[in-house]
Amino acid sequence: MISLGFRTLLSKEIRRFLRVPGQTLATPLLTTTLYFIVFGVSIGHQLREVGGVPYARFIVPGLVLMGVVQNAYLNSASSLFVMKLQGTIVDVLVSPLSYAEMLGAFVLAAVVRGLLVGGITWAVAGIFTGFEVAHPLLALAVVTLAAVAFAAGGVASAIWAQTFEQVNFFPTFFILPLTFLGGVFFSVRMLSPGLAAVARANPVFYMVDGLRFAVLGSSDASPWAGAGLVFLLAAGALTAAYMLLRSGWRLRG
């Protein structure tokens, strides 16, 4: 049975980002729309197709995933870090909520924000490229697992961080480069063997490729291996975040 405390914390976290839709929903939508226009429309005129798929349609899954993971991470990381900075996290820690319920509320709220941004991005791109999805359930599973992985990573990052600069360290130096180099705007078949091997060592590549298979029906790697990797990453991130939250490290002052 879902406890009242869990529902209260989850509702608080969701209402927190819905109160500033311009920052949490409109800004990432504008950013991904600009990516779509610049890369999909402008470059799409020069690079007509990738693997038989129109280039503008080819990049849509990657743009959706990029919006999902970035916003899932930022939501949990920023919310928990601000609570830690203000000292209000102590009120949550001494509440009757279990650590699993605390983590679940932070992660689920972040997943909701990530999926909202991804859904809006998909809707805008669909106006130009169509709304067909080859495997809808697989697409939902991939984006949800990716959102869970990065939301849990945001919780762990907020616990570790002591400054806002440290909170922004991971999205700046890890998430953004990994997503850009994860096949959002290209196929690994377009790369040299050496660069293709580097791309395949990137875990985000398998998230992008898995979603691309779910949407378009084609991929550069095994979609099932990619789905398994995403599941393992989500499970690992949840476990790490739970252990850090339970330890109280850098949370209790």
Phi, psi and omega per residue, in radians:
M1 nan 2.368 -3.129
I2 -1.358 2.174 -3.063
S3 -1.322 2.784 3.101
L4 -1.128 -0.673 -3.139
G5 -1.075 -0.741 3.117
F6 -1.103 -0.796 -3.139
R7 -1.105 -0.640 -3.133
T8 -1.164 -0.828 -3.139
L9 -1.142 -0.708 3.115
L10 -1.103 -0.777 3.128
S11 -1.085 -0.720 3.118
K12 -1.068 -0.777 -3.109
E13 -1.175 -0.666 3.120
I14 -1.218 -0.769 3.132
R15 -1.124 -0.495 -3.135
R16 -1.055 -0.824 -3.116
F17 -1.459 -0.380 3.094
L18 -1.299 -0.349 3.115
R19 -1.245 -0.347 3.129
V20 -2.205 1.134 -3.071
P21 -1.092 -0.489 3.120
G22 -1.099 -0.634 -3.130
Q23 -1.468 -0.745 -2.990
T24 -1.585 -0.409 -3.105
L25 -2.077 -0.828 -3.061
A26 -1.223 -0.724 -3.105
T27 -1.092 -0.898 3.099
P28 -1.124 -0.542 3.085
L29 -1.122 -0.765 3.122
L30 -1.089 -0.735 -3.128
T31 -1.086 -0.857 -3.111
T32 -1.217 -0.529 3.075
T33 -1.144 -0.701 3.094
L34 -1.125 -0.710 3.067
Y35 -1.012 -0.762 -3.105
F36 -1.114 -0.758 -3.121
I37 -1.157 -0.825 -3.077
V38 -1.173 -0.875 -3.072
F39 -1.491 -0.826 -3.044
G40 -1.235 -0.798 -3.075
V41 -1.478 -0.888 -3.063
S42 -1.202 -0.971 -3.126
I43 -1.235 -0.509 3.140
G44 -1.040 -0.456 3.093
H45 -1.226 -0.495 3.130
Q46 -1.583 -0.749 3.139
L47 -1.833 1.565 -2.948
R48 -1.103 -0.869 -3.032
E49 -2.406 2.706 3.005
V50 -2.271 1.960 -3.119
G51 1.084 0.570 3.134
G52 1.452 0.057 -3.137
V53 -1.911 2.301 3.071
P54 -0.914 2.373 -3.012
Y55 -1.020 -0.708 -3.126
A56 -1.050 -0.656 3.109
R57 -1.331 -0.583 -3.117
F58 -1.050 -0.662 -3.045
I59 -1.492 -0.177 -3.077
V60 -1.032 -0.848 3.139
P61 -1.000 -0.700 3.128
G62 -1.144 -0.698 3.110
L63 -1.139 -0.708 3.098
V64 -1.078 -0.838 -3.117
L65 -1.116 -0.685 3.129
M66 -1.053 -0.771 3.100
G67 -1.130 -0.672 -3.120
V68 -1.121 -0.925 -3.024
V69 -1.225 -0.664 -3.137
Q70 -1.126 -0.758 -3.091
N71 -1.344 -0.554 3.055
A72 -1.115 -0.779 3.116
Y73 -1.100 -0.898 -3.051
L74 -1.091 -0.611 -3.101
N75 -1.142 -0.902 -3.109
S76 -1.224 -0.696 -3.099
A77 -1.146 -0.836 -3.094
S78 -1.192 -0.712 -3.109
S79 -1.119 -0.870 -3.098
L80 -1.193 -0.649 -3.129
F81 -1.164 -0.723 3.105
V82 -1.100 -0.715 3.094
M83 -1.099 -0.680 3.105
K84 -1.175 -0.719 -3.122
L85 -1.146 -0.691 -3.126
Q86 -1.442 -0.227 -3.128
G87 1.509 0.011 -3.099
T88 -1.347 -0.227 3.114
I89 -1.128 -0.459 3.125
V90 -1.088 -0.638 3.123
D91 -1.093 -0.621 3.115
V92 -1.271 -0.694 -3.097
L93 -1.142 -0.559 -3.114
V94 -1.624 0.051 3.111
S95 -1.354 2.939 3.122
P96 -1.215 -0.024 -3.141
L97 -1.157 2.440 3.009
S98 -1.346 2.846 3.118
Y99 -1.117 -0.592 3.099
A100 -1.131 -0.678 3.122
E101 -1.196 -0.708 3.095
M102 -1.051 -0.883 -3.136
L103 -1.077 -0.749 -3.132
G104 -1.049 -0.698 -3.130
A105 -1.170 -0.796 3.134
F106 -1.112 -0.777 -3.092
V107 -1.206 -0.785 -3.100
L108 -1.120 -0.700 3.093
A109 -1.091 -0.721 3.118
A110 -1.144 -0.670 3.102
V111 -1.109 -0.717 3.108
V112 -1.037 -0.801 3.120
R113 -1.108 -0.780 3.138
G114 -1.054 -0.771 -3.133
L115 -1.200 -0.588 3.070
L116 -1.092 -0.825 3.120
V117 -1.096 -0.777 3.118
G118 -1.086 -0.715 3.129
G119 -1.137 -0.719 3.123
I120 -1.161 -0.727 3.104
T121 -1.055 -0.767 3.130
W122 -1.087 -0.706 -3.121
A123 -1.135 -0.749 3.137
V124 -1.150 -0.801 3.140
A125 -1.149 -0.597 -3.121
G126 -1.102 -0.473 3.101
I127 -1.062 -0.604 -3.092
F128 -1.621 -0.543 -2.981
T129 -2.052 -0.140 -3.110
G130 1.748 2.826 -3.027
F131 -1.951 0.243 -3.114
E132 -1.166 2.401 3.081
V133 -2.301 2.152 -3.072
A134 -1.184 -0.749 -3.091
H135 -2.360 1.467 -3.027
P136 -1.020 -0.765 -3.091
L137 -1.159 -0.686 3.098
L138 -1.150 -0.691 3.111
A139 -1.056 -0.788 3.129
L140 -1.122 -0.691 -3.138
A141 -1.128 -0.754 -3.097
V142 -1.136 -0.848 -3.099
V143 -1.182 -0.604 3.130
T144 -1.182 -0.794 3.120
L145 -1.121 -0.700 3.098
A146 -1.106 -0.730 3.109
A147 -1.108 -0.723 3.112
V148 -1.075 -0.789 -3.122
A149 -1.037 -0.817 -3.080
F150 -1.366 -0.513 3.057
A151 -1.152 -0.769 3.083
A152 -1.129 -0.661 3.055
G153 -1.083 -0.612 3.084
G154 -1.139 -0.685 3.081
V155 -1.078 -0.837 3.138
A156 -1.084 -0.703 3.139
S157 -1.131 -0.724 3.141
A158 -1.135 -0.630 3.110
I159 -1.177 -0.714 -3.119
W160 -1.253 -0.675 -2.989
A161 -1.199 2.557 3.060
Q162 -2.075 -0.157 3.088
T163 -2.431 2.833 3.086
F164 -1.112 -0.554 3.103
E165 -1.068 -0.667 3.121
Q166 -1.237 -0.573 3.065
V167 -1.094 -0.683 -3.109
N168 -1.461 -0.081 -3.098
F169 -1.089 -0.829 -3.067
F170 -1.192 -0.796 3.107
P171 -1.140 -0.542 -3.106
T172 -1.348 -0.785 -2.994
F173 -1.811 -0.137 3.130
F174 -2.185 -1.031 -3.020
I175 -1.110 -0.868 -3.106
L176 -1.109 -0.863 3.104
P177 -1.078 -0.719 -3.116
L178 -1.125 -0.661 3.134
T179 -1.236 -0.730 3.132
F180 -1.153 -0.602 -3.132
L181 -1.621 0.118 -3.096
G182 -1.685 0.274 3.086
G183 1.583 0.307 3.116
V184 -1.091 -0.751 -3.037
F185 -1.913 0.091 -3.110
F186 -2.669 2.873 3.017
S187 -1.777 2.490 3.134
V188 -1.123 -0.335 3.097
R189 -1.191 -0.285 3.115
M190 -1.485 -0.154 -3.040
L191 -1.698 2.847 3.009
S192 -1.216 2.802 -3.132
P193 -0.956 -0.688 -3.139
G194 -1.142 -0.830 3.137
L195 -1.193 -0.591 3.103
A196 -1.121 -0.667 3.109
A197 -1.141 -0.676 3.087
V198 -1.119 -0.756 -3.139
A199 -1.098 -0.685 -3.128
R200 -1.246 -0.273 3.067
A201 -1.465 -0.096 -3.124
N202 -1.555 2.057 -3.109
P203 -1.097 -0.490 -3.141
V204 -1.181 -0.492 3.086
F205 -0.954 -0.732 -3.088
Y206 -1.264 -0.487 3.037
M207 -1.195 -0.846 3.134
V208 -1.100 -0.790 -3.098
D209 -1.153 -0.669 3.110
G210 -1.129 -0.729 3.114
L211 -1.216 -0.629 3.108
R212 -1.103 -0.703 3.080
F213 -1.110 -0.736 -3.118
A214 -1.124 -0.578 -3.098
V215 -1.535 -0.823 -2.999
L216 -1.735 -0.367 -3.110
G217 1.518 0.124 3.110
S218 -2.384 2.680 -3.103
S219 -2.706 2.911 3.121
D220 -1.653 -0.258 -3.128
A221 -2.415 3.061 3.114
S222 -1.153 2.050 -3.124
P223 -1.136 -0.507 -3.111
W224 -1.314 -0.635 3.040
A225 -1.135 -0.694 3.101
G226 -1.116 -0.739 3.117
A227 -1.098 -0.679 3.096
G228 -1.125 -0.695 3.123
L229 -1.136 -0.741 3.121
V230 -1.068 -0.723 3.107
F231 -1.073 -0.779 -3.139
L232 -1.133 -0.680 3.104
L233 -1.121 -0.729 3.125
A234 -1.128 -0.768 3.133
A235 -1.117 -0.731 3.133
G236 -1.146 -0.737 3.137
A237 -1.150 -0.711 3.100
L238 -1.103 -0.739 3.138
T239 -1.115 -0.791 3.136
A240 -1.098 -0.767 3.139
A241 -1.125 -0.700 3.129
Y242 -1.112 -0.779 -3.128
M243 -1.118 -0.709 3.113
L244 -1.163 -0.748 3.139
L245 -1.110 -0.745 -3.124
R246 -1.191 -0.558 -3.122
S247 -1.227 -0.421 -3.095
G248 1.298 0.162 -3.120
W249 -1.036 2.193 3.130
R250 1.038 0.347 3.120
L251 -1.990 -0.528 -3.036
R252 -1.695 0.169 3.074
G253 1.473 nan nan
